[in-house]
Amino acid sequence: MDTIQIDGWQGRLGQGLAPRQLLATIYAAKDMTMKEIARCMDCAPSTAKKTLDRARFNLSEDDRPIRTVRGLCLEAVKRGIIAPLMVALLVGGEHSQIRPIRRPDAPRQQTLTRVKRVDEVELVA
């Protein structure tokens, strides 16, 4: 299966999105603006917006349309079309033993200090 890798993100071709739509979706998942996406794809911002709109339409279902670019990115991650490269390597690559985070055996201690404010001072003679 063909993939596209861009700056820590991996996208899979043949999963419902055309190559340019997949490219635009990956850039959107990287939190790029429409102008930045257009610059990376060598097109006008309106073309990048239309490409993302077509991608939203392709991944929408009849009873649940995708209304935003954020929703498009979430749906693409949910379906496994795009993924951060580290997750893709863990899921698709060799499974090495991941060590759990070790916590200290002794519980943490908490120190409380109380300060009392004195408003009036009495003189005793």
N, C-alpha and C positions, 0 to 999 in steps of 0.2 A: 504494500500500500504506500502510495506517495505521500510525503509530508512536506510542509513548509516550516522552516525554523527561523525565527526572527527574535533577536535580543532576549533570549530566555523563555520564549513561547514557542509551542509547537502546534501546528494545525494539520489536520488530516484531510486530504482531498478525497472526493467520492463519497462524502457523508451528507450531501444535500446542499452544499454551497459550491458555486463556481470558484475558480482560482482567485479572481480579483475580489470577489465577495469575501472569501476566506482571508485574504490579505488585509482587506479593510477591517474585518472583524478582529483580527489579531492586533492591528494598530489601535483600534478602539479599546480593546481589553488592556492595552498598555497605558490607557488614560491619556491618549493624545487628542488634541482638538481637531476639528474638521480641517482647519488650514494645515496643520502638521501632517494629518493623514494624506491630504491632497499633495503636499510637497513630497512625501515619501513615495507616493504612487505616480508622480508626474502627471497630475491632472488638475482640473479646476475643483475648488471646494464644493461646488454644486454637483459635480460628477461623483465626488466621494460620498456626498450625502445620498444621492440616488442609488449608488452601489450598496450602501448600508441599508437603505429602504428596501431594495430588492432582497437583500439577505434576510431582513426581518420578515418579509412576506414569505420567503421560502421556508423558514423555520416555524412560521405560525401554524397553528391548528385551527380548524373551523370554530371550535367552541372557545378557544383561548388565543386571541391575537397578541402579538408582541408589539407594544406601543412605543418603546424607547430603545435607544442604543444600549443602555445598561441592561435592559431585559434581553436584548439580543445576545450580549456577552454571557449573561447568566445561563441562558438556554443552550448556547454553544458549549459552555463548560459542562453543563448537566448532561448533555448528549455525548460528551467525549470528543467533540469536533476540535476544540482547542483546549490546551492545558499548559500551565507553566511547565517549563522544561524539566525542572526537578521532579515534579509529580509524574511527568511522562516517563522519566528514566526509572523512577521507583516502581511504577506500575508495569511498564513494558520491558524493563531491563532485568538483569539478574537481581534476585532478592538477597541482599546481604543482611546479616543479622543487625538489626538496629538496637542499640543499647538504650535502655530506659534512663531517664535522668535520675541520678542518685540524690536522695535527700539526706541531710545530716540526721544522725541517730538521735542526738539530744534535741529536745524541743527548744525553741527560741525563747529567750527571756525578755520580759518587758519591764521597763523601769518607769514608774510614775512619780512625778514630782508635783507637789501641791504648793501653790503660792497663795497666801492670804493677804488681801489688801486692807490696810488700816486707813480709814477715812478720818477719824478724829483722834486726837492725842490729848490725854488728860495729864495735867500736871498735878502731882501730889507733893504737897509741901510739908 
